[in-house]
Amino acid sequence: MKNLKVLFNKNRLLKKPSYCVWFLAFFALLLPSLGFAQTSVIELDDANVRIEVVQATVSNPLDETRLPSTHRPFKARLLWLPSEYGVLLQEKKLAEQLAAFGLESWFVDFYEALFLSPTSRAVDKVPSEWVAHLIELAKKDGKPLWIIAPNKAAQLAVRGLVKVQKTPQTNLGLILMNPNVYLNTPKPGEEAKYWSQVSALNMPITILQAEQSPWRWRVMGLAETLQTSGSDVFVTVQKQTRDRFYFRDDALPAEKEIAVQLADKIRWMMKMQLPYLAEPRQAGLLTLQAKNVVEETRSAELQVFKGEQNRRLQLENLLGDKVALSDYKGQVVLLNFWASWCPPCVHEMPSMARLKNQLKGQEFEILAVNLAEDKSAIQAFTDERPVNFPILLDPSGSAVQSWQVFAYPSTYVIDKKGQIRYALFGGTEWDSASHVEKIRELLQE
């Protein structure tokens, strides 16, 4: 743990680009700009990859002179990798703010080159070689380079960087925002599997993790894995925010206010890494289990549970009474993990209430475990949206961790003997015929 700093506050075979393409691409990026940003195209594996450059406006924030773009110096370069949400206008606006501090930004659209829409699965299809070539191009002039990788773009970053780090590298840093480097979202109760490159990476890394996220409870485990080959890892948890807080359509007032300050936060994270950039760093060896198999784990139907049994649960309800799962032996229990800031969670709650009514008088109960929200906020939520089942409080996230919850909502169906029989992550209509049928079968056992 010595390298961990916790800060609270075409599916085608690839061929290497020709030297001619490298030279032309790099020369194009140095051409005079026609405005604040310029666009260039490089060729990778016969695909045209578009790069948009937001240039630095001044090299010194105290220097009010405006030099011609061809003579405009800059301090460092930022390479923004596109997540499953694509190249975002909000991130370009951040780049414009950062440009005033001598920081040049590059944006790349891999999905356009692959004729794909930006989705979670599209990220998996971006070749690691493409990312590595782009990083090498961005480093070619020797300027310090930071990779900024939000959400699943973190996967692109680690895959590309490990290839680049086959040889020692300096002046290279990584900022991960709400990172998702899982091969797939684990089914409820199962262990997460990271891309194997996560443990091979060796560089200064800062993780910015939203507080109101199930991943918050996994961020220290991710940090430890990133340290395996020597990375220096900083972790900062952003209070009062959800994943994607700076570009959510439903952003809350607090999230909007924090998003306004994000450019300054990025500069602060870069500053924290400065003492670590000069050291030559090389990636560690990939583990023997390095084969990365991406599977589809999401399902609309209850799945037979194959994980660890005999999990304990004892939490307080809104009245302060202790409630234990063992108290419900002899009943079928639907154990749901939720949060009021999670739209799918809120959407499925009426169907949970209808299910409870439909099974009234039978040996059935619903327990809804809230993700570490303030008791007053939960009470206000239930006052506005009354439910007919107990709400349990998990202020420390202990149940979220012990029950291996990686997505919200996540639900377990437990039989009369206390055995977990089914599980599901994601929202659903709980009074649908298929769910009711499975639960009735358990009631008859």
C-alpha positions in Angstrom: 0.0 0.0 0.0 3.0 2.3 0.0 2.2 3.8 -3.4 -1.4 4.6 -2.5 -2.4 8.2 -1.7 -6.0 8.7 -0.5 -7.1 12.3 -1.0 -10.5 13.2 0.4 -11.5 16.6 -0.2 -13.3 -2.9 -37.3 -12.7 -6.2 -35.9 -9.8 -6.6 -38.3 -6.2 -7.6 -38.0 -4.0 -4.6 -37.4 -1.0 -3.4 -39.3 1.3 -0.7 -38.0 0.9 2.7 -39.7 3.6 3.5 -42.2 6.3 6.0 -41.3 4.9 8.3 -44.0 1.5 8.3 -42.3 3.1 9.0 -39.0 5.1 11.9 -40.4 2.2 13.4 -42.3 -0.1 13.1 -39.3 2.3 14.7 -36.9 3.1 17.5 -39.4 -0.6 18.1 -39.9 -1.0 18.6 -36.2 1.6 21.3 -36.2 0.0 23.3 -39.0 -1.4 26.8 -38.2 -4.9 26.6 -36.8 -7.8 28.2 -38.5 -9.3 28.9 -35.1 -9.3 27.8 -31.5 -9.4 24.1 -32.5 -8.2 22.2 -35.5 -9.0 18.8 -36.8 -6.6 16.3 -38.4 -7.0 12.8 -39.6 -4.5 9.9 -39.2 -4.8 6.5 -40.8 -4.7 3.4 -38.6 -5.3 -0.1 -40.2 -6.8 1.6 -43.3 -9.3 3.5 -41.1 -9.4 7.2 -40.8 -9.3 8.4 -37.2 -10.2 12.0 -36.6 -8.3 14.1 -34.0 -9.5 17.4 -32.8 -7.0 19.7 -31.1 -8.0 22.4 -28.7 -4.9 24.5 -28.5 -3.4 26.3 -25.5 -4.2 30.0 -25.6 -1.3 31.2 -23.4 1.8 29.5 -21.9 1.6 31.7 -18.7 -1.7 32.7 -17.2 -0.1 36.1 -16.2 1.0 36.8 -19.7 -1.9 38.5 -21.6 -0.1 38.5 -25.0 -1.6 36.4 -27.7 0.9 34.8 -29.9 0.2 33.5 -33.4 -0.9 29.8 -33.2 2.3 28.7 -35.0 4.4 30.2 -32.2 2.1 29.5 -29.4 4.0 27.5 -26.7 2.2 25.2 -24.3 3.2 23.4 -21.1 1.6 20.0 -21.5 -0.8 18.0 -23.6 -4.0 16.2 -22.5 -5.3 13.2 -24.5 -9.0 12.7 -23.8 -10.1 9.1 -24.6 -13.8 8.7 -25.5 -15.9 6.6 -23.1 -19.1 4.7 -24.0 -20.8 8.1 -24.1 -18.6 9.3 -27.0 -16.7 12.6 -27.5 -18.6 15.0 -25.2 -19.2 18.7 -25.6 -18.8 19.1 -21.8 -15.3 17.7 -22.0 -14.4 20.1 -24.9 -15.6 23.0 -22.7 -13.3 21.7 -19.9 -10.5 21.7 -22.5 -11.2 25.3 -23.4 -10.9 26.3 -19.7 -7.7 24.3 -19.4 -6.3 25.9 -22.5 -5.9 29.2 -20.7 -3.3 27.5 -18.4 -1.1 26.4 -21.2 -2.7 23.0 -21.7 -3.4 21.6 -25.2 -6.1 18.9 -25.5 -6.6 16.2 -28.1 -9.9 14.5 -28.7 -10.2 11.3 -30.7 -13.3 9.6 -32.1 -12.5 5.8 -32.4 -16.1 4.9 -32.8 -16.6 7.0 -35.9 -13.6 5.3 -37.5 -15.1 1.8 -36.7 -18.6 2.8 -38.0 -20.0 2.2 -34.5 -22.1 4.2 -32.2 -20.5 4.9 -28.8 -21.8 2.2 -26.5 -20.3 0.0 -23.7 -19.7 -2.8 -26.1 -18.2 -0.5 -28.7 -15.4 0.4 -26.3 -14.4 -3.3 -26.1 -13.9 -3.3 -29.9 -11.4 -0.4 -30.1 -8.0 -2.0 -30.8 -5.4 -1.6 -28.2 -2.9 -0.8 -30.9 -4.9 2.2 -32.0 -4.7 3.7 -28.5 -1.0 2.9 -28.2 -0.2 4.6 -31.5 -2.1 7.7 -30.5 -0.3 7.9 -27.2 3.0 7.6 -28.9 2.1 10.3 -31.4 1.0 12.6 -28.6 4.3 12.1 -26.8 6.4 12.6 -29.9 7.5 16.2 -29.2 8.5 15.4 -25.6 5.9 17.5 -23.9 4.4 16.0 -20.7 1.3 14.0 -21.5 -1.7 13.2 -19.4 -4.3 10.7 -20.5 -7.8 11.6 -19.2 -10.1 8.6 -19.3 -13.7 8.7 -17.9 -15.9 5.7 -17.3 -15.1 2.8 -19.7 -12.4 4.9 -21.4 -10.3 3.8 -18.5 -10.2 0.4 -20.1 -8.9 1.9 -23.4 -6.2 3.8 -21.4 -4.8 0.8 -19.5 -4.8 -1.4 -22.7 -3.0 1.2 -24.7 -0.6 2.3 -22.0 0.7 -1.1 -21.2 1.6 -1.5 -24.9 3.4 1.9 -24.8 5.2 0.9 -21.6 6.9 -2.1 -23.1 9.8 0.3 -23.0 10.5 2.8 -20.2 8.5 6.0 -20.4 8.7 9.4 -18.7 6.5 12.5 -18.6 3.3 10.4 -18.7 0.4 10.5 -16.3 -3.1 9.1 -16.1 -6.4 10.6 -14.7 -9.3 8.2 -14.3 -12.7 9.6 -13.7 -15.3 7.2 -12.3 -13.3 4.4 -13.9 -14.8 1.1 -15.1 -12.1 -1.4 -15.9 -14.2 -4.5 -15.4 -14.3 -7.1 -18.1 -18.1 -7.0 -17.5 -20.5 -6.0 -14.8 -20.3 -8.9 -12.3 -23.6 -10.7 -11.6 -24.8 -10.0 -8.1 -22.7 -11.9 -5.6 -19.8 -12.7 -8.0 -16.3 -11.3 -7.9 -15.3 -8.6 -10.3 -12.7 -9.4 -13.0 -10.5 -6.5 -14.2 -8.8 -6.3 -17.6 -5.4 -8.0 -17.0 -3.5 -4.8 -18.0 -4.8 -3.1 -14.9 -2.2 -4.9 -12.7 0.6 -4.4 -15.3 0.4 -0.6 -15.5 3.2 1.4 -13.9 2.7 5.1 -13.7 1.3 8.0 -11.6 -2.5 7.6 -11.6 -5.2 9.7 -10.0 -8.7 8.3 -9.5 -11.6 10.7 -9.2 -14.5 8.7 -7.9 -18.1 9.9 -7.4 -19.3 9.4 -3.9 -22.9 8.3 -4.8 -21.9 5.2 -6.8 -21.6 1.5 -6.0 -18.1 1.7 -7.4 -17.1 4.0 -4.6 -16.9 0.9 -2.3 -14.6 -0.8 -4.8 -12.2 2.1 -5.5 -9.6 1.1 -2.9 -9.5 -2.5 -4.3 -8.9 -1.0 -7.7 -6.2 1.2 -6.4 -4.4 -1.8 -4.8 -4.6 -3.7 -8.1 -3.2 -0.7 -10.0 -0.2 -0.7 -7.5 0.8 -4.2 -8.4 3.5 -3.2 -10.8 4.6 0.0 -9.1 2.0 2.6 -10.0 1.7 5.6 -7.6 -2.0 5.9 -7.1 -4.0 8.9 -5.7 -7.6 8.4 -4.8 -10.1 11.3 -4.3 -13.8 10.8 -3.7 -16.0 13.6 -5.0 -18.7 14.3 -2.5 -22.3 14.9 -3.4 -22.0 13.5 -6.9 -23.1 10.5 -9.0 -21.2 8.8 -11.8 -21.2 11.1 -14.9 -22.0 14.1 -12.7 -20.5 16.6 -15.1 -22.6 15.6 -18.1 -25.8 14.2 -16.7 -29.0 15.5 -18.2 -30.6 15.1 -14.7 -27.7 16.7 -12.8 -28.6 18.0 -9.4 -27.8 21.6 -8.3 -24.8 20.4 -6.3 -23.5 18.4 -9.2 -23.7 21.4 -11.5 -21.8 23.5 -9.1 -19.1 20.9 -8.7 -18.9 20.4 -12.5 -18.1 24.2 -12.9 -15.0 23.6 -10.7 -13.9 20.4 -12.5 -11.2 22.1 -14.7 -9.5 23.3 -11.6 -9.8 19.9 -10.1 -8.1 18.4 -13.1 -5.2 20.9 -12.8 -4.9 20.0 -9.1 -4.8 16.2 -9.9 -2.1 16.9 -12.5 -0.1 18.9 -10.0 -0.1 16.1 -7.5 1.5 13.8 -10.1 4.3 16.2 -11.1 7.0 14.8 -8.8 6.5 11.3 -10.3 6.7 12.1 -14.0 10.5 12.2 -14.4 11.0 8.6 -13.3 11.3 6.1 -16.3 8.6 3.5 -15.9 7.9 0.3 -17.6 4.9 -2.0 -17.4 5.0 -5.2 -15.4 4.4 -8.6 -16.9 0.9 -9.6 -17.7 -0.3 -12.4 -15.5 -0.8 -15.9 -16.8 -4.6 -15.4 -16.7 -4.1 -12.5 -19.1 -6.7 -13.7 -21.6 -9.5 -11.1 -21.4 -12.9 -12.6 -22.2 -15.7 -10.1 -22.4 -19.1 -11.6 -21.6 -22.6 -10.3 -21.6 -23.9 -10.5 -18.1 -27.0 -8.3 -18.2 -30.4 -10.1 -18.3 -34.0 -9.0 -17.9 -34.8 -12.3 -16.2 -33.9 -13.6 -12.8 -30.8 -15.7 -13.1 -30.0 -18.8 -11.0 -27.5 -17.7 -8.3 -24.2 -19.6 -8.4 -22.2 -17.5 -5.9 -21.3 -17.8 -2.2 -24.2 -18.7 0.2 -24.8 -18.0 3.8 -24.3 -14.3 3.6 -25.2 -12.3 6.7 -27.2 -9.1 6.9 -28.0 -7.1 9.9 -28.9 -3.4 9.6 -31.1 -0.8 11.1 -34.4 0.3 9.7 -35.7 3.9 9.6 -37.1 3.5 13.1 -33.7 2.5 14.5 -34.6 -1.1 15.0 -32.1 -3.8 14.1 -33.2 -6.1 11.3 -31.4 -9.3 10.4 -31.9 -11.5 7.4 -31.9 -14.5 9.7 -35.1 -13.2 11.2 -36.9 -14.1 8.0 -36.1 -17.8 7.9 -39.2 -19.6 6.7 -40.1 -16.8 4.3 -39.1 -16.0 0.8 -37.2 -12.7 0.8 -36.6 -10.3 -2.1 -33.5 -8.4 -1.0 -33.0 -5.2 -3.1 -30.1 -2.8 -3.0 -31.1 0.7 -4.1 -30.6 4.5 -3.9 -32.9 7.4 -4.3 -30.5 9.0 -6.9 -30.7 5.9 -9.1 -33.5 6.3 -11.7 -33.9 2.6 -12.4 -34.2 2.0 -8.6 -36.9 4.5 -8.2 -38.7 3.3 -11.4 -39.0 -0.3 -10.1 -40.2 0.5 -6.6 -43.9 0.7 -7.5 -43.7 -2.7 -9.1 -42.1 -4.1 -5.9 -45.0 -2.6 -3.9 -47.5 -4.3 -6.3 -45.7 -7.6 -5.9 -45.9 -7.4 -2.2 -49.7 -6.7 -2.5 -50.1 -9.6 -4.9 -48.5 -12.0 -2.5 -50.2 -10.6 0.6 -50.9 -13.2 3.2 -48.1 -15.5 2.0 -44.7 -16.1 3.5 -43.0 -13.3 1.5 -41.2 -10.1 2.4 -39.2 -7.4 0.6 -36.1 -5.8 2.3 -34.7 -2.7 0.5 -31.2 -1.8 1.5 -30.3 1.9 0.8 -26.8 2.8 -0.3 -25.3 5.1 2.4 -27.7 8.0 2.0 -28.5 10.3 4.9 -31.4 9.0 7.0 -33.2 12.3 6.6 -32.9 12.1 2.8 -34.3 8.5 2.8 -37.2 9.5 5.1 -38.0 12.4 2.8 -38.0 10.1 -0.2 -40.3 7.6 1.4 -42.6 10.3 2.7 -43.1 11.4 -0.9 -43.1 7.8 -2.3 -44.5 5.5 0.4 -43.6 1.8 0.3 -45.1 -1.2 2.0 -41.8 -2.9 2.8 -38.9 -2.2 5.2 -36.1 0.2 4.2 -32.8 -0.7 5.7 -29.8 1.6 6.2 -26.2 0.8 5.1 -24.3 4.0 6.0 -20.9 2.4 5.9 -21.5 0.4 2.7 -20.7 -2.8 4.6 -23.6 -4.8 3.1 -22.9 -3.5 -0.4 -19.4 -4.9 -0.1 -20.2 -8.2 1.6 -23.0 -8.9 -0.9 -20.8 -8.0 -3.9 -23.0 -5.3 -5.3 -21.5 -3.7 -8.4 -24.5 -2.1 -10.0 -27.7 -0.5 -8.9 -30.3 -1.8 -8.4 -29.2 -5.3 -7.6 -31.6 -7.9 -6.2 -31.4 -11.3 -4.6 -34.3 -13.8 -4.1 -33.7 -15.9 -1.0 -35.7 -19.1 -0.2 -37.3 -20.2 3.1 -34.1 -21.9 4.1 -32.0 -18.8 3.7 -30.4 -19.9 0.4 -29.9 -17.4 -2.4 -31.7 -18.9 -5.4 -31.9 -16.0 -7.9 -30.2 -12.7 -8.6 -30.6 -9.8 -11.0 -28.9 -6.5 -11.6 -30.7 -3.6 -13.3 -34.2 -2.4 -13.0 -37.2 -4.5 -13.8 -41.0 -4.8 -13.3 -41.2 -7.1 -10.3 -44.9 -8.0 -10.8 -44.2 -9.4 -14.3 -45.5 -12.9 -14.9 -42.1 -14.5 -15.1 -40.8 -13.1 -11.8 -44.0 -13.9 -10.0 -44.0 -17.5 -11.3 -40.4 -18.1 -9.9 -41.3 -16.6 -6.5 -44.5 -18.6 -6.3 -42.5 -21.8 -7.0 -40.2 -20.9 -4.0 -43.2 -20.2 -1.8 -44.6 -23.7 -2.5 -41.3 -25.5 -1.5 
